[in-house]
Amino acid sequence: MRFVLPRLWLPALLMFCPTLFAAGTQDPGISVIMAPGAAQPKLNRDDLALIFKRQKRFWEDGQHVQPVNLSANHPLRRAFSMQIFGRGPEDLEDYWRDMYFHGVLPPYVLASEEAVIRFVASTPGAIGYVSHCLLDHRVSVVMRLDNSAECPH
C-alpha cells in the first residue's frame, strides 16, 4: 500500500498544481567552457557535434581535444544533446558501439558540473559544458547555446 499512494497523488498534484513541475522543464542556460589560458576557437554547433562525437580530435594548434560529458541521465546532458545532436543521449548508444569497434571511445563522463569545471580548468585541450549560473573564474565561455532567463540569486 505504501507504494500505491504516491502514484495516486501524482495525478492529483499535476491537476491541482500544474506549475509545480514546470520550473524544472525550462531549458537551462548552457555554456560551453574551456580553460582560461586556452586558445579560444571559433565554434558553432556543427563543430561541437564533431568534437563530442570524437570526429574532431585536435585543436588548430595540434593539441588533443578532450571533451567531457555529464552522465546520460543528467538534465543538462539531455538538453545539450538535444541542442547539438537533435536527439537524446540514449539515441547515440548505437553510434558509440560502432565507434568502439573502430578504437574510438566516447568523451569522459563526470558526475557533476563542478567536476566538469575542475576537469576543464586543469586539463589541456579540455572542453565541456555547464549551467551558465555556475560559471566562475576557473573557466572561460567559448559558446552559449541558449538565451535562458537570469540566474536566481
Secondary structure, 3 states (H helix, E strand, C coil): CCCHHHHHHHHHHHHHCCCCCHHHHCCCCEEEEECCCCCCCCCCHHHHHHHHCCCCCECCCCCECEEEEECCCCHHHHHHHHHHHCCCHHHHHHHHHHHHCCCCCCCEEECCHHHHHHHHHHCCCEEEEEEHHHCCCCCEEEEECCCCCCCCC
